[in-house]
Amino acid sequence: MNPLSNPNVLFLIVLAVVTLGYTWSCAVYPYRPCRSCRGIGAFRSPLLRAIRLCRRCGGTGRTLRAGRRAYNSCLRARRSYRDLRDRDRRDENR
Ligand SMILES: [Zn+2]
């Protein structure tokens, strides 16, 4: 029997391909245009037509994508755990 004929196996394969594709795309393209200023990074003030930087993106016009934010958060958590573990080991050896 061909395992691809089972719809559950096919669904899991499609899910894995989509997940890997999104992970790859977040690694290659970590930024997306800012939702507030649409990637411009600045606004025109309505009164004096002065240029004001976008508060959401700080004037860069881009923000991190959700997948990249999650990855960075995992990285920070892992790093802080590792630092705490190393510190505890160092204290035990004294
Ligand atoms: Zn912005």
PDB file of the backbone (N, CA, C, O) and the ligand in Angstrom, with CONECT records:
HET     ZN  A 101       1
ATOM      1  N   MET A   1       0.836  -1.201   0.000  1.00  0.00           N
ATOM      2  CA  MET A   1       0.000   0.000   0.000  1.00  0.00           C
ATOM      3  C   MET A   1       0.875   1.257   0.000  1.00  0.00           C
ATOM      4  O   MET A   1       1.842   1.351   0.756  1.00  0.00           O
ATOM      5  N   ASN A   2       0.540   2.175  -0.817  1.00  0.00           N
ATOM      6  CA  ASN A   2       1.294   3.425  -0.928  1.00  0.00           C
ATOM      7  C   ASN A   2       0.918   4.349   0.237  1.00  0.00           C
ATOM      8  O   ASN A   2      -0.261   4.659   0.410  1.00  0.00           O
ATOM      9  N   PRO A   3       1.915   4.805   1.056  1.00  0.00           N
ATOM     10  CA  PRO A   3       1.571   5.691   2.186  1.00  0.00           C
ATOM     11  C   PRO A   3       1.033   7.049   1.744  1.00  0.00           C
ATOM     12  O   PRO A   3       0.357   7.727   2.518  1.00  0.00           O
ATOM     13  N   LEU A   4       1.325   7.450   0.515  1.00  0.00           N
ATOM     14  CA  LEU A   4       0.831   8.751   0.048  1.00  0.00           C
ATOM     15  C   LEU A   4      -0.669   8.725  -0.233  1.00  0.00           C
ATOM     16  O   LEU A   4      -1.294   9.777  -0.369  1.00  0.00           O
ATOM     17  N   SER A   5      -1.243   7.534  -0.320  1.00  0.00           N
ATOM     18  CA  SER A   5      -2.686   7.465  -0.564  1.00  0.00           C
ATOM     19  C   SER A   5      -3.477   7.793   0.694  1.00  0.00           C
ATOM     20  O   SER A   5      -4.670   8.087   0.616  1.00  0.00           O
ATOM     21  N   ASN A   6      -2.817   7.743   1.868  1.00  0.00           N
ATOM     22  CA  ASN A   6      -3.483   8.110   3.123  1.00  0.00           C
ATOM     23  C   ASN A   6      -3.560   9.635   3.215  1.00  0.00           C
ATOM     24  O   ASN A   6      -2.519  10.287   3.142  1.00  0.00           O
ATOM     25  N   PRO A   7      -4.722  10.220   3.368  1.00  0.00           N
ATOM     26  CA  PRO A   7      -4.823  11.695   3.400  1.00  0.00           C
ATOM     27  C   PRO A   7      -4.115  12.316   4.594  1.00  0.00           C
ATOM     28  O   PRO A   7      -3.649  13.452   4.502  1.00  0.00           O
ATOM     29  N   ASN A   8      -4.019  11.602   5.713  1.00  0.00           N
ATOM     30  CA  ASN A   8      -3.322  12.163   6.878  1.00  0.00           C
ATOM     31  C   ASN A   8      -1.832  12.317   6.614  1.00  0.00           C
ATOM     32  O   ASN A   8      -1.237  13.324   6.996  1.00  0.00           O
ATOM     33  N   VAL A   9      -1.228  11.338   5.969  1.00  0.00           N
ATOM     34  CA  VAL A   9       0.202  11.411   5.653  1.00  0.00           C
ATOM     35  C   VAL A   9       0.454  12.550   4.679  1.00  0.00           C
ATOM     36  O   VAL A   9       1.415  13.307   4.820  1.00  0.00           O
ATOM     37  N   LEU A  10      -0.421  12.659   3.692  1.00  0.00           N
ATOM     38  CA  LEU A  10      -0.283  13.740   2.714  1.00  0.00           C
ATOM     39  C   LEU A  10      -0.392  15.099   3.398  1.00  0.00           C
ATOM     40  O   LEU A  10       0.365  16.018   3.089  1.00  0.00           O
ATOM     41  N   PHE A  11      -1.339  15.222   4.331  1.00  0.00           N
ATOM     42  CA  PHE A  11      -1.524  16.480   5.063  1.00  0.00           C
ATOM     43  C   PHE A  11      -0.280  16.820   5.876  1.00  0.00           C
ATOM     44  O   PHE A  11       0.150  17.973   5.900  1.00  0.00           O
ATOM     45  N   LEU A  12       0.306  15.809   6.550  1.00  0.00           N
ATOM     46  CA  LEU A  12       1.503  16.064   7.360  1.00  0.00           C
ATOM     47  C   LEU A  12       2.681  16.482   6.482  1.00  0.00           C
ATOM     48  O   LEU A  12       3.472  17.339   6.875  1.00  0.00           O
ATOM     49  N   ILE A  13       2.802  15.883   5.300  1.00  0.00           N
ATOM     50  CA  ILE A  13       3.895  16.258   4.397  1.00  0.00           C
ATOM     51  C   ILE A  13       3.719  17.703   3.932  1.00  0.00           C
ATOM     52  O   ILE A  13       4.676  18.478   3.921  1.00  0.00           O
ATOM     53  N   VAL A  14       2.499  18.057   3.551  1.00  0.00           N
ATOM     54  CA  VAL A  14       2.232  19.436   3.116  1.00  0.00           C
ATOM     55  C   VAL A  14       2.512  20.413   4.254  1.00  0.00           C
ATOM     56  O   VAL A  14       3.091  21.477   4.037  1.00  0.00           O
ATOM     57  N   LEU A  15       2.094  20.044   5.481  1.00  0.00           N
ATOM     58  CA  LEU A  15       2.335  20.897   6.652  1.00  0.00           C
ATOM     59  C   LEU A  15       3.835  21.089   6.897  1.00  0.00           C
ATOM     60  O   LEU A  15       4.281  22.196   7.199  1.00  0.00           O
ATOM     61  N   ALA A  16       4.608  20.011   6.768  1.00  0.00           N
ATOM     62  CA  ALA A  16       6.061  20.102   6.975  1.00  0.00           C
ATOM     63  C   ALA A  16       6.694  20.989   5.911  1.00  0.00           C
ATOM     64  O   ALA A  16       7.574  21.793   6.220  1.00  0.00           O
ATOM     65  N   VAL A  17       6.255  20.851   4.653  1.00  0.00           N
ATOM     66  CA  VAL A  17       6.821  21.668   3.568  1.00  0.00           C
ATOM     67  C   VAL A  17       6.499  23.141   3.783  1.00  0.00           C
ATOM     68  O   VAL A  17       7.360  23.999   3.594  1.00  0.00           O
ATOM     69  N   VAL A  18       5.258  23.441   4.180  1.00  0.00           N
ATOM     70  CA  VAL A  18       4.865  24.831   4.420  1.00  0.00           C
ATOM     71  C   VAL A  18       5.649  25.412   5.598  1.00  0.00           C
ATOM     72  O   VAL A  18       6.094  26.558   5.538  1.00  0.00           O
ATOM     73  N   THR A  19       5.820  24.627   6.671  1.00  0.00           N
ATOM     74  CA  THR A  19       6.568  25.100   7.840  1.00  0.00           C
ATOM     75  C   THR A  19       8.021  25.371   7.485  1.00  0.00           C
ATOM     76  O   THR A  19       8.578  26.401   7.867  1.00  0.00           O
ATOM     77  N   LEU A  20       8.636  24.446   6.753  1.00  0.00           N
ATOM     78  CA  LEU A  20      10.036  24.650   6.365  1.00  0.00           C
ATOM     79  C   LEU A  20      10.177  25.847   5.434  1.00  0.00           C
ATOM     80  O   LEU A  20      11.146  26.599   5.531  1.00  0.00           O
ATOM     81  N   GLY A  21       9.213  26.028   4.530  1.00  0.00           N
ATOM     82  CA  GLY A  21       9.252  27.172   3.624  1.00  0.00           C
ATOM     83  C   GLY A  21       9.140  28.489   4.378  1.00  0.00           C
ATOM     84  O   GLY A  21       9.858  29.444   4.081  1.00  0.00           O
ATOM     85  N   TYR A  22       8.232  28.539   5.360  1.00  0.00           N
ATOM     86  CA  TYR A  22       8.080  29.770   6.136  1.00  0.00           C
ATOM     87  C   TYR A  22       9.330  30.045   6.955  1.00  0.00           C
ATOM     88  O   TYR A  22       9.769  31.190   7.056  1.00  0.00           O
ATOM     89  N   THR A  23       9.912  28.989   7.547  1.00  0.00           N
ATOM     90  CA  THR A  23      11.144  29.145   8.321  1.00  0.00           C
ATOM     91  C   THR A  23      12.262  29.683   7.430  1.00  0.00           C
ATOM     92  O   THR A  23      12.992  30.595   7.819  1.00  0.00           O
ATOM     93  N   TRP A  24      12.386  29.113   6.238  1.00  0.00           N
ATOM     94  CA  TRP A  24      13.416  29.578   5.307  1.00  0.00           C
ATOM     95  C   TRP A  24      13.164  31.034   4.926  1.00  0.00           C
ATOM     96  O   TRP A  24      14.093  31.840   4.891  1.00  0.00           O
ATOM     97  N   SER A  25      11.912  31.367   4.643  1.00  0.00           N
ATOM     98  CA  SER A  25      11.615  32.726   4.206  1.00  0.00           C
ATOM     99  C   SER A  25      11.848  33.728   5.335  1.00  0.00           C
ATOM    100  O   SER A  25      12.263  34.857   5.074  1.00  0.00           O
ATOM    101  N   CYS A  26      11.585  33.334   6.604  1.00  0.00           N
ATOM    102  CA  CYS A  26      11.859  34.230   7.735  1.00  0.00           C
ATOM    103  C   CYS A  26      13.356  34.399   7.955  1.00  0.00           C
ATOM    104  O   CYS A  26      13.799  35.448   8.421  1.00  0.00           O
ATOM    105  N   ALA A  27      14.144  33.369   7.622  1.00  0.00           N
ATOM    106  CA  ALA A  27      15.591  33.481   7.771  1.00  0.00           C
ATOM    107  C   ALA A  27      16.178  34.385   6.695  1.00  0.00           C
ATOM    108  O   ALA A  27      17.121  35.132   6.958  1.00  0.00           O
ATOM    109  N   VAL A  28      15.626  34.323   5.484  1.00  0.00           N
ATOM    110  CA  VAL A  28      16.175  35.099   4.365  1.00  0.00           C
ATOM    111  C   VAL A  28      15.606  36.514   4.352  1.00  0.00           C
ATOM    112  O   VAL A  28      16.335  37.475   4.111  1.00  0.00           O
ATOM    113  N   TYR A  29      14.301  36.644   4.611  1.00  0.00           N
ATOM    114  CA  TYR A  29      13.643  37.956   4.619  1.00  0.00           C
ATOM    115  C   TYR A  29      13.043  38.202   5.997  1.00  0.00           C
ATOM    116  O   TYR A  29      11.850  37.965   6.183  1.00  0.00           O
ATOM    117  N   PRO A  30      13.836  38.676   6.985  1.00  0.00           N
ATOM    118  CA  PRO A  30      13.311  38.825   8.346  1.00  0.00           C
ATOM    119  C   PRO A  30      12.389  40.032   8.517  1.00  0.00           C
ATOM    120  O   PRO A  30      11.665  40.100   9.510  1.00  0.00           O
ATOM    121  N   TYR A  31      12.392  40.965   7.604  1.00  0.00           N
ATOM    122  CA  TYR A  31      11.601  42.187   7.782  1.00  0.00           C
ATOM    123  C   TYR A  31      10.420  42.224   6.818  1.00  0.00           C
ATOM    124  O   TYR A  31      10.440  41.627   5.742  1.00  0.00           O
ATOM    125  N   ARG A  32       9.403  42.941   7.243  1.00  0.00           N
ATOM    126  CA  ARG A  32       8.276  43.252   6.356  1.00  0.00           C
ATOM    127  C   ARG A  32       8.020  44.748   6.474  1.00  0.00           C
ATOM    128  O   ARG A  32       8.445  45.363   7.452  1.00  0.00           O
ATOM    129  N   PRO A  33       7.346  45.341   5.514  1.00  0.00           N
ATOM    130  CA  PRO A  33       7.069  46.770   5.611  1.00  0.00           C
ATOM    131  C   PRO A  33       6.218  47.070   6.834  1.00  0.00           C
ATOM    132  O   PRO A  33       5.343  46.289   7.206  1.00  0.00           O
ATOM    133  N   CYS A  34       6.487  48.209   7.451  1.00  0.00           N
ATOM    134  CA  CYS A  34       5.741  48.623   8.639  1.00  0.00           C
ATOM    135  C   CYS A  34       4.272  48.787   8.273  1.00  0.00           C
ATOM    136  O   CYS A  34       3.939  49.370   7.241  1.00  0.00           O
ATOM    137  N   ARG A  35       3.397  48.265   9.130  1.00  0.00           N
ATOM    138  CA  ARG A  35       1.973  48.315   8.847  1.00  0.00           C
ATOM    139  C   ARG A  35       1.433  49.736   9.009  1.00  0.00           C
ATOM    140  O   ARG A  35       0.472  50.128   8.346  1.00  0.00           O
ATOM    141  N   SER A  36       2.063  50.496   9.897  1.00  0.00           N
ATOM    142  CA  SER A  36       1.538  51.819  10.208  1.00  0.00           C
ATOM    143  C   SER A  36       1.870  52.831   9.107  1.00  0.00           C
ATOM    144  O   SER A  36       1.004  53.594   8.680  1.00  0.00           O
ATOM    145  N   CYS A  37       3.128  52.833   8.649  1.00  0.00           N
ATOM    146  CA  CYS A  37       3.541  53.833   7.647  1.00  0.00           C
ATOM    147  C   CYS A  37       3.678  53.218   6.259  1.00  0.00           C
ATOM    148  O   CYS A  37       4.081  53.909   5.323  1.00  0.00           O
ATOM    149  N   ARG A  38       3.351  51.939   6.104  1.00  0.00           N
ATOM    150  CA  ARG A  38       3.411  51.202   4.838  1.00  0.00           C
ATOM    151  C   ARG A  38       4.829  51.216   4.239  1.00  0.00           C
ATOM    152  O   ARG A  38       4.995  51.278   3.021  1.00  0.00           O
ATOM    153  N   GLY A  39       5.843  51.159   5.111  1.00  0.00           N
ATOM    154  CA  GLY A  39       7.207  51.049   4.625  1.00  0.00           C
ATOM    155  C   GLY A  39       7.882  52.359   4.303  1.00  0.00           C
ATOM    156  O   GLY A  39       9.033  52.364   3.866  1.00  0.00           O
ATOM    157  N   ILE A  40       7.205  53.463   4.504  1.00  0.00           N
ATOM    158  CA  ILE A  40       7.804  54.765   4.184  1.00  0.00           C
ATOM    159  C   ILE A  40       8.676  55.244   5.331  1.00  0.00           C
ATOM    160  O   ILE A  40       9.751  55.796   5.099  1.00  0.00           O
ATOM    161  N   GLY A  41       8.226  55.038   6.579  1.00  0.00           N
ATOM    162  CA  GLY A  41       9.032  55.396   7.741  1.00  0.00           C
ATOM    163  C   GLY A  41       8.742  56.784   8.275  1.00  0.00           C
ATOM    164  O   GLY A  41       9.277  57.157   9.319  1.00  0.00           O
ATOM    165  N   ALA A  42       7.924  57.548   7.606  1.00  0.00           N
ATOM    166  CA  ALA A  42       7.648  58.910   8.060  1.00  0.00           C
ATOM    167  C   ALA A  42       6.220  59.290   7.686  1.00  0.00           C
ATOM    168  O   ALA A  42       5.599  58.699   6.803  1.00  0.00           O
ATOM    169  N   PHE A  43       5.729  60.295   8.393  1.00  0.00           N
ATOM    170  CA  PHE A  43       4.409  60.839   8.104  1.00  0.00           C
ATOM    171  C   PHE A  43       4.555  62.325   7.823  1.00  0.00           C
ATOM    172  O   PHE A  43       5.503  62.967   8.273  1.00  0.00           O
ATOM    173  N   ARG A  44       3.604  62.857   7.075  1.00  0.00           N
ATOM    174  CA  ARG A  44       3.515  64.298   6.895  1.00  0.00           C
ATOM    175  C   ARG A  44       2.531  64.829   7.920  1.00  0.00           C
ATOM    176  O   ARG A  44       1.392  64.368   8.001  1.00  0.00           O
ATOM    177  N   SER A  45       2.972  65.792   8.694  1.00  0.00           N
ATOM    178  CA  SER A  45       2.073  66.397   9.659  1.00  0.00           C
ATOM    179  C   SER A  45       0.988  67.168   8.913  1.00  0.00           C
ATOM    180  O   SER A  45       1.298  67.874   7.953  1.00  0.00           O
ATOM    181  N   PRO A  46      -0.263  67.054   9.321  1.00  0.00           N
ATOM    182  CA  PRO A  46      -1.335  67.710   8.553  1.00  0.00           C
ATOM    183  C   PRO A  46      -1.326  69.226   8.660  1.00  0.00           C
ATOM    184  O   PRO A  46      -1.817  69.917   7.768  1.00  0.00           O
ATOM    185  N   LEU A  47      -0.766  69.746   9.754  1.00  0.00           N
ATOM    186  CA  LEU A  47      -0.863  71.185   9.957  1.00  0.00           C
ATOM    187  C   LEU A  47       0.222  71.947   9.187  1.00  0.00           C
ATOM    188  O   LEU A  47      -0.089  72.788   8.343  1.00  0.00           O
ATOM    189  N   LEU A  48       1.499  71.652   9.480  1.00  0.00           N
ATOM    190  CA  LEU A  48       2.598  72.413   8.864  1.00  0.00           C
ATOM    191  C   LEU A  48       3.320  71.611   7.796  1.00  0.00           C
ATOM    192  O   LEU A  48       4.336  72.056   7.261  1.00  0.00           O
ATOM    193  N   ARG A  49       2.804  70.434   7.486  1.00  0.00           N
ATOM    194  CA  ARG A  49       3.416  69.555   6.477  1.00  0.00           C
ATOM    195  C   ARG A  49       4.840  69.159   6.862  1.00  0.00           C
ATOM    196  O   ARG A  49       5.667  68.875   5.997  1.00  0.00           O
ATOM    197  N   ALA A  50       5.118  69.144   8.161  1.00  0.00           N
ATOM    198  CA  ALA A  50       6.439  68.714   8.611  1.00  0.00           C
ATOM    199  C   ALA A  50       6.535  67.194   8.532  1.00  0.00           C
ATOM    200  O   ALA A  50       5.523  66.496   8.601  1.00  0.00           O
ATOM    201  N   ILE A  51       7.739  66.695   8.389  1.00  0.00           N
ATOM    202  CA  ILE A  51       7.956  65.250   8.314  1.00  0.00           C
ATOM    203  C   ILE A  51       8.180  64.727   9.726  1.00  0.00           C
ATOM    204  O   ILE A  51       9.031  65.236  10.456  1.00  0.00           O
ATOM    205  N   ARG A  52       7.406  63.700  10.111  1.00  0.00           N
ATOM    206  CA  ARG A  52       7.574  63.077  11.425  1.00  0.00           C
ATOM    207  C   ARG A  52       7.886  61.610  11.214  1.00  0.00           C
ATOM    208  O   ARG A  52       7.280  60.947  10.372  1.00  0.00           O
ATOM    209  N   LEU A  53       8.849  61.103  11.997  1.00  0.00           N
ATOM    210  CA  LEU A  53       9.210  59.691  11.883  1.00  0.00           C
ATOM    211  C   LEU A  53       8.106  58.819  12.467  1.00  0.00           C
ATOM    212  O   LEU A  53       7.426  59.208  13.416  1.00  0.00           O
ATOM    213  N   CYS A  54       7.943  57.662  11.899  1.00  0.00           N
ATOM    214  CA  CYS A  54       6.944  56.706  12.371  1.00  0.00           C
ATOM    215  C   CYS A  54       7.378  56.179  13.738  1.00  0.00           C
ATOM    216  O   CYS A  54       8.527  55.776  13.917  1.00  0.00           O
ATOM    217  N   ARG A  55       6.438  56.184  14.714  1.00  0.00           N
ATOM    218  CA  ARG A  55       6.796  55.735  16.056  1.00  0.00           C
ATOM    219  C   ARG A  55       6.899  54.219  16.132  1.00  0.00           C
ATOM    220  O   ARG A  55       7.653  53.678  16.941  1.00  0.00           O
ATOM    221  N   ARG A  56       6.141  53.540  15.289  1.00  0.00           N
ATOM    222  CA  ARG A  56       6.100  52.080  15.351  1.00  0.00           C
ATOM    223  C   ARG A  56       7.424  51.453  14.888  1.00  0.00           C
ATOM    224  O   ARG A  56       7.907  50.500  15.499  1.00  0.00           O
ATOM    225  N   CYS A  57       8.004  51.987  13.814  1.00  0.00           N
ATOM    226  CA  CYS A  57       9.222  51.386  13.265  1.00  0.00           C
ATOM    227  C   CYS A  57      10.435  52.276  13.492  1.00  0.00           C
ATOM    228  O   CYS A  57      11.537  51.899  13.094  1.00  0.00           O
ATOM    229  N   GLY A  58      10.279  53.441  14.114  1.00  0.00           N
ATOM    230  CA  GLY A  58      11.404  54.324  14.382  1.00  0.00           C
ATOM    231  C   GLY A  58      11.973  54.959  13.129  1.00  0.00           C
ATOM    232  O   GLY A  58      13.121  55.402  13.137  1.00  0.00           O
ATOM    233  N   GLY A  59      11.203  55.016  12.053  1.00  0.00           N
ATOM    234  CA  GLY A  59      11.665  55.662  10.836  1.00  0.00           C
ATOM    235  C   GLY A  59      12.350  54.732   9.854  1.00  0.00           C
ATOM    236  O   GLY A  59      12.753  55.171   8.776  1.00  0.00           O
ATOM    237  N   THR A  60      12.494  53.458  10.197  1.00  0.00           N
ATOM    238  CA  THR A  60      13.148  52.534   9.273  1.00  0.00           C
ATOM    239  C   THR A  60      12.198  52.041   8.192  1.00  0.00           C
ATOM    240  O   THR A  60      12.638  51.663   7.107  1.00  0.00           O
ATOM    241  N   GLY A  61      10.910  52.041   8.475  1.00  0.00           N
ATOM    242  CA  GLY A  61       9.945  51.588   7.491  1.00  0.00           C
ATOM    243  C   GLY A  61       9.764  50.084   7.468  1.00  0.00           C
ATOM    244  O   GLY A  61       9.050  49.569   6.608  1.00  0.00           O
ATOM    245  N   ARG A  62      10.381  49.372   8.375  1.00  0.00           N
ATOM    246  CA  ARG A  62      10.236  47.912   8.369  1.00  0.00           C
ATOM    247  C   ARG A  62      10.182  47.400   9.794  1.00  0.00           C
ATOM    248  O   ARG A  62      10.743  47.999  10.711  1.00  0.00           O
ATOM    249  N   THR A  63       9.502  46.287   9.962  1.00  0.00           N
ATOM    250  CA  THR A  63       9.388  45.633  11.265  1.00  0.00           C
ATOM    251  C   THR A  63       9.689  44.151  11.081  1.00  0.00           C
ATOM    252  O   THR A  63       9.638  43.627   9.968  1.00  0.00           O
ATOM    253  N   LEU A  64      10.002  43.488  12.183  1.00  0.00           N
ATOM    254  CA  LEU A  64      10.299  42.063  12.117  1.00  0.00           C
ATOM    255  C   LEU A  64       9.031  41.269  11.853  1.00  0.00           C
ATOM    256  O   LEU A  64       7.958  41.633  12.335  1.00  0.00           O
ATOM    257  N   ARG A  65       9.144  40.196  11.095  1.00  0.00           N
ATOM    258  CA  ARG A  65       8.008  39.314  10.845  1.00  0.00           C
ATOM    259  C   ARG A  65       7.756  38.475  12.089  1.00  0.00           C
ATOM    260  O   ARG A  65       8.637  38.321  12.935  1.00  0.00           O
ATOM    261  N   ALA A  66       6.552  37.936  12.194  1.00  0.00           N
ATOM    262  CA  ALA A  66       6.157  37.199  13.403  1.00  0.00           C
ATOM    263  C   ALA A  66       7.059  35.983  13.629  1.00  0.00           C
ATOM    264  O   ALA A  66       7.451  35.706  14.763  1.00  0.00           O
ATOM    265  N   GLY A  67       7.386  35.265  12.566  1.00  0.00           N
ATOM    266  CA  GLY A  67       8.237  34.086  12.717  1.00  0.00           C
ATOM    267  C   GLY A  67       9.626  34.449  13.193  1.00  0.00           C
ATOM    268  O   GLY A  67      10.215  33.737  14.007  1.00  0.00           O
ATOM    269  N   ARG A  68      10.148  35.540  12.698  1.00  0.00           N
ATOM    270  CA  ARG A  68      11.483  35.960  13.100  1.00  0.00           C
ATOM    271  C   ARG A  68      11.486  36.460  14.549  1.00  0.00           C
ATOM    272  O   ARG A  68      12.443  36.232  15.289  1.00  0.00           O
ATOM    273  N   ARG A  69      10.410  37.140  14.944  1.00  0.00           N
ATOM    274  CA  ARG A  69      10.293  37.577  16.335  1.00  0.00           C
ATOM    275  C   ARG A  69      10.276  36.377  17.269  1.00  0.00           C
ATOM    276  O   ARG A  69      10.925  36.393  18.315  1.00  0.00           O
ATOM    277  N   ALA A  70       9.535  35.336  16.897  1.00  0.00           N
ATOM    278  CA  ALA A  70       9.468  34.128  17.723  1.00  0.00           C
ATOM    279  C   ALA A  70      10.840  33.465  17.796  1.00  0.00           C
ATOM    280  O   ALA A  70      11.256  33.011  18.861  1.00  0.00           O
ATOM    281  N   TYR A  71      11.542  33.409  16.665  1.00  0.00           N
ATOM    282  CA  TYR A  71      12.867  32.810  16.652  1.00  0.00           C
ATOM    283  C   TYR A  71      13.826  33.592  17.542  1.00  0.00           C
ATOM    284  O   TYR A  71      14.585  32.998  18.308  1.00  0.00           O
ATOM    285  N   ASN A  72      13.796  34.919  17.447  1.00  0.00           N
ATOM    286  CA  ASN A  72      14.673  35.745  18.287  1.00  0.00           C
ATOM    287  C   ASN A  72      14.342  35.568  19.757  1.00  0.00           C
ATOM    288  O   ASN A  72      15.241  35.552  20.598  1.00  0.00           O
ATOM    289  N   SER A  73      13.062  35.436  20.076  1.00  0.00           N
ATOM    290  CA  SER A  73      12.665  35.231  21.470  1.00  0.00           C
ATOM    291  C   SER A  73      13.189  33.895  21.989  1.00  0.00           C
ATOM    292  O   SER A  73      13.672  33.814  23.118  1.00  0.00           O
ATOM    293  N   CYS A  74      13.094  32.841  21.164  1.00  0.00           N
ATOM    294  CA  CYS A  74      13.639  31.528  21.564  1.00  0.00           C
ATOM    295  C   CYS A  74      15.145  31.624  21.764  1.00  0.00           C
ATOM    296  O   CYS A  74      15.695  31.045  22.701  1.00  0.00           O
ATOM    297  N   LEU A  75      15.801  32.353  20.884  1.00  0.00           N
ATOM    298  CA  LEU A  75      17.251  32.509  20.978  1.00  0.00           C
ATOM    299  C   LEU A  75      17.637  33.205  22.285  1.00  0.00           C
ATOM    300  O   LEU A  75      18.575  32.785  22.963  1.00  0.00           O
ATOM    301  N   ARG A  76      16.911  34.269  22.633  1.00  0.00           N
ATOM    302  CA  ARG A  76      17.190  34.982  23.883  1.00  0.00           C
ATOM    303  C   ARG A  76      16.948  34.095  25.089  1.00  0.00           C
ATOM    304  O   ARG A  76      17.748  34.093  26.024  1.00  0.00           O
ATOM    305  N   ALA A  77      15.837  33.328  25.084  1.00  0.00           N
ATOM    306  CA  ALA A  77      15.523  32.443  26.212  1.00  0.00           C
ATOM    307  C   ALA A  77      16.616  31.389  26.363  1.00  0.00           C
ATOM    308  O   ALA A  77      17.063  31.102  27.474  1.00  0.00           O
ATOM    309  N   ARG A  78      17.039  30.820  25.245  1.00  0.00           N
ATOM    310  CA  ARG A  78      18.072  29.782  25.284  1.00  0.00           C
ATOM    311  C   ARG A  78      19.389  30.364  25.810  1.00  0.00           C
ATOM    312  O   ARG A  78      20.085  29.737  26.609  1.00  0.00           O
ATOM    313  N   ARG A  79      19.715  31.578  25.345  1.00  0.00           N
ATOM    314  CA  ARG A  79      20.962  32.218  25.769  1.00  0.00           C
ATOM    315  C   ARG A  79      20.933  32.524  27.263  1.00  0.00           C
ATOM    316  O   ARG A  79      21.923  32.302  27.961  1.00  0.00           O
ATOM    317  N   SER A  80      19.802  33.033  27.758  1.00  0.00           N
ATOM    318  CA  SER A  80      19.735  33.369  29.177  1.00  0.00           C
ATOM    319  C   SER A  80      19.778  32.100  30.022  1.00  0.00           C
ATOM    320  O   SER A  80      20.393  32.089  31.088  1.00  0.00           O
ATOM    321  N   TYR A  81      19.128  31.025  29.556  1.00  0.00           N
ATOM    322  CA  TYR A  81      19.187  29.755  30.282  1.00  0.00           C
ATOM    323  C   TYR A  81      20.625  29.250  30.338  1.00  0.00           C
ATOM    324  O   TYR A  81      21.100  28.809  31.384  1.00  0.00           O
ATOM    325  N   ARG A  82      21.311  29.321  29.195  1.00  0.00           N
ATOM    326  CA  ARG A  82      22.693  28.845  29.135  1.00  0.00           C
ATOM    327  C   ARG A  82      23.588  29.672  30.055  1.00  0.00           C
ATOM    328  O   ARG A  82      24.437  29.118  30.754  1.00  0.00           O
ATOM    329  N   ASP A  83      23.406  30.989  30.061  1.00  0.00           N
ATOM    330  CA  ASP A  83      24.226  31.836  30.927  1.00  0.00           C
ATOM    331  C   ASP A  83      23.988  31.517  32.395  1.00  0.00           C
ATOM    332  O   ASP A  83      24.931  31.457  33.184  1.00  0.00           O
ATOM    333  N   LEU A  84      22.705  31.308  32.768  1.00  0.00           N
ATOM    334  CA  LEU A  84      22.408  30.956  34.159  1.00  0.00           C
ATOM    335  C   LEU A  84      23.035  29.624  34.530  1.00  0.00           C
ATOM    336  O   LEU A  84      23.605  29.475  35.611  1.00  0.00           O
ATOM    337  N   ARG A  85      22.927  28.653  33.626  1.00  0.00           N
ATOM    338  CA  ARG A  85      23.497  27.320  33.878  1.00  0.00           C
ATOM    339  C   ARG A  85      25.014  27.415  34.047  1.00  0.00           C
ATOM    340  O   ARG A  85      25.576  26.809  34.960  1.00  0.00           O
ATOM    341  N   ASP A  86      25.669  28.165  33.180  1.00  0.00           N
ATOM    342  CA  ASP A  86      27.126  28.312  33.281  1.00  0.00           C
ATOM    343  C   ASP A  86      27.519  29.009  34.575  1.00  0.00           C
ATOM    344  O   ASP A  86      28.507  28.647  35.213  1.00  0.00           O
ATOM    345  N   ARG A  87      26.732  30.013  34.954  1.00  0.00           N
ATOM    346  CA  ARG A  87      27.048  30.717  36.196  1.00  0.00           C
ATOM    347  C   ARG A  87      26.918  29.775  37.391  1.00  0.00           C
ATOM    348  O   ARG A  87      27.756  29.791  38.293  1.00  0.00           O
ATOM    349  N   ASP A  88      25.855  28.946  37.397  1.00  0.00           N
ATOM    350  CA  ASP A  88      25.669  28.009  38.504  1.00  0.00           C
ATOM    351  C   ASP A  88      26.803  26.991  38.558  1.00  0.00           C
ATOM    352  O   ASP A  88      27.271  26.635  39.640  1.00  0.00           O
ATOM    353  N   ARG A  89      27.245  26.524  37.396  1.00  0.00           N
ATOM    354  CA  ARG A  89      28.353  25.559  37.382  1.00  0.00           C
ATOM    355  C   ARG A  89      29.619  26.202  37.921  1.00  0.00           C
ATOM    356  O   ARG A  89      30.380  25.582  38.664  1.00  0.00           O
ATOM    357  N   ARG A  90      29.838  27.471  37.530  1.00  0.00           N
ATOM    358  CA  ARG A  90      31.035  28.164  37.998  1.00  0.00           C
ATOM    359  C   ARG A  90      31.002  28.323  39.508  1.00  0.00           C
ATOM    360  O   ARG A  90      32.025  28.188  40.180  1.00  0.00           O
ATOM    361  N   ASP A  91      29.792  28.618  40.048  1.00  0.00           N
ATOM    362  CA  ASP A  91      29.682  28.800  41.497  1.00  0.00           C
ATOM    363  C   ASP A  91      29.883  27.484  42.238  1.00  0.00           C
ATOM    364  O   ASP A  91      30.411  27.478  43.350  1.00  0.00           O
ATOM    365  N   GLU A  92      29.466  26.356  41.632  1.00  0.00           N
ATOM    366  CA  GLU A  92      29.650  25.068  42.302  1.00  0.00           C
ATOM    367  C   GLU A  92      31.103  24.687  42.382  1.00  0.00           C
ATOM    368  O   GLU A  92      31.510  24.015  43.330  1.00  0.00           O
ATOM    369  N   ASN A  93      31.906  25.101  41.404  1.00  0.00           N
ATOM    370  CA  ASN A  93      33.308  24.690  41.381  1.00  0.00           C
ATOM    371  C   ASN A  93      34.172  25.481  42.344  1.00  0.00           C
ATOM    372  O   ASN A  93      35.337  25.144  42.555  1.00  0.00           O
ATOM    373  N   ARG A  94      33.623  26.509  42.917  1.00  0.00           N
ATOM    374  CA  ARG A  94      34.439  27.294  43.853  1.00  0.00           C
ATOM    375  C   ARG A  94      34.630  26.586  45.177  1.00  0.00           C
ATOM    376  O   ARG A  94      35.292  27.116  46.069  1.00  0.00           O
TER     377      ARG A  94
HETATM  378 ZN    ZN A 101       6.555  52.689  10.330  1.00  0.00          ZN2+
END
